[in-house]
Amino acid sequence: MDCGDVELCVTDVEVRVCTDDNAGSYVFRCPSCDMAVVKDAEPRVVDLLLASGVTLTTWTVPAELREVHTDAPAFTHDDLLDFHDELDQDDWFDRLVDSVADGNSDSSDHA
C-alpha cells in the first residue's frame, strides 16, 4: 500500500544496522494504514537519523546464512516434487521414522 508522504516523530522511527556489513535501514509504522515500512538507508542517512534522536538497533546475520554446504547435492525442483509425493502418503511419518532408525536418509526407497 502506498500512503504517500507521512509525518513522523523521532520516536516513531527505528534505525537498524547490521554489524556484519554495516548495512542500514529504518523502519516505522505508517500512521495512515498501520503497515510496517522498511527502507534501506545509506550511512549518511543513518547518521542523520541518529543525530536527530532516532533509536538504533543493531543485528547480526544468523550463523545459518554463513554456513557453507558443499558436501551435499543441491535441493532441486524434482526433490521438492518427490517430497510432496512422500507427504501425500498416509504413512509418510512412519516411513520417515523407520528410515532414520535404519540410518537411511533416502526415504524414497520405501515408496
C-alpha positions as a printed NumPy array, in Angstrom:
array([[  0.   ,   0.   ,   0.   ],
       [  1.318,   3.46 ,  -0.835],
       [  0.036,   6.129,   1.516],
       [  2.4  ,   8.778,   0.182],
       [  4.328,  11.138,   2.419],
       [  3.611,  10.846,   6.13 ],
       [  4.725,  12.875,   9.135],
       [  6.648,  11.044,  11.856],
       [  8.288,  11.876,  15.159],
       [ 11.737,  10.555,  16.068],
       [ 10.022,   8.119,  18.45 ],
       [  8.101,   6.622,  15.509],
       [ 11.267,   5.565,  13.66 ],
       [ 13.927,   2.958,  14.429],
       [ 17.295,   2.664,  12.685],
       [ 18.664,  -0.84 ,  12.166],
       [ 22.299,  -1.536,  11.312],
       [ 23.808,  -4.936,  10.563],
       [ 27.098,  -5.256,  12.433],
       [ 28.408,  -7.762,   9.867],
       [ 28.364,  -5.444,   6.853],
       [ 27.124,  -2.074,   8.234],
       [ 24.023,  -2.228,   6.025],
       [ 21.484,   0.225,   7.367],
       [ 17.748,   0.609,   7.211],
       [ 14.997,   2.378,   9.068],
       [ 11.553,   1.145,   9.987],
       [  8.3  ,   2.755,  11.047],
       [  4.577,   2.043,  11.091],
       [  2.561,   4.079,   8.637],
       [  0.222,   6.317,  10.647],
       [ -2.397,   6.034,   7.879],
       [ -2.618,   2.266,   7.332],
       [ -0.529,   0.853,  10.249],
       [  1.647,  -1.191,   7.879],
       [  5.311,  -1.633,   8.787],
       [  7.544,   0.22 ,   6.341],
       [ 11.235,  -0.646,   5.964],
       [ 13.577,   1.467,   3.86 ],
       [ 17.264,   0.939,   3.072],
       [ 19.447,   3.718,   4.41 ],
       [ 22.934,   4.737,   3.338],
       [ 25.402,   5.581,   6.116],
       [ 24.752,   9.315,   5.657],
       [ 21.001,   8.804,   6.245],
       [ 21.687,   6.574,   9.261],
       [ 23.934,   9.283,  10.726],
       [ 21.306,  11.991,  10.168],
       [ 18.562,   9.902,  11.772],
       [ 20.732,   9.035,  14.771],
       [ 21.761,  12.672,  15.183],
       [ 18.046,  13.528,  15.242],
       [ 17.487,  11.173,  18.18 ],
       [ 16.141,   8.079,  16.417],
       [ 16.758,   4.824,  18.312],
       [ 19.467,   2.494,  16.973],
       [ 19.114,  -1.283,  16.922],
       [ 21.986,  -3.467,  15.751],
       [ 21.681,  -7.007,  14.467],
       [ 23.869,  -9.739,  13.015],
       [ 23.321, -12.151,  10.174],
       [ 22.193, -15.536,  11.544],
       [ 25.013, -18.074,  11.581],
       [ 22.968, -20.393,   9.354],
       [ 23.234, -17.916,   6.49 ],
       [ 27.033, -18.026,   6.659],
       [ 27.229, -21.824,   6.579],
       [ 28.812, -23.369,   3.503],
       [ 27.175, -26.572,   2.315],
       [ 29.377, -28.159,  -0.314],
       [ 29.251, -31.851,   0.586],
       [ 25.632, -32.452,  -0.463],
       [ 23.886, -32.037,  -3.789],
       [ 21.634, -29.031,  -4.245],
       [ 17.937, -29.462,  -3.462],
       [ 16.178, -29.489,  -6.846],
       [ 12.656, -28.943,  -8.068],
       [ 12.386, -32.722,  -8.598],
       [ 13.387, -33.247,  -4.953],
       [ 10.572, -30.927,  -3.917],
       [  8.08 , -32.872,  -6.033],
       [  9.328, -36.173,  -4.551],
       [  8.937, -34.708,  -1.059],
       [  5.403, -33.618,  -1.884],
       [  4.616, -37.15 ,  -3.107],
       [  6.025, -38.583,   0.129],
       [  3.821, -36.317,   2.239],
       [  0.804, -37.358,   0.177],
       [  1.126, -40.923,   1.531],
       [ -0.833, -41.723,   4.697],
       [  2.135, -43.488,   6.313],
       [  4.756, -40.846,   5.472],
       [  5.682, -40.185,   9.094],
       [  6.095, -43.864,   9.967],
       [  8.332, -44.371,   6.924],
       [ 10.375, -41.319,   7.908],
       [ 10.883, -42.652,  11.439],
       [ 11.848, -46.069,  10.039],
       [ 14.349, -44.55 ,   7.614],
       [ 16.008, -42.533,  10.383],
       [ 16.116, -45.578,  12.678],
       [ 17.693, -47.59 ,   9.846],
       [ 20.214, -44.824,   9.165],
       [ 18.807, -44.334,   5.674],
       [ 18.264, -40.671,   4.847],
       [ 16.624, -41.508,   1.48 ],
       [ 13.024, -42.373,   2.308],
       [ 12.14 , -42.674,  -1.405],
       [ 13.356, -46.302,  -1.271],
       [ 10.217, -47.105,   0.752],
       [  7.676, -45.641,  -1.703]])
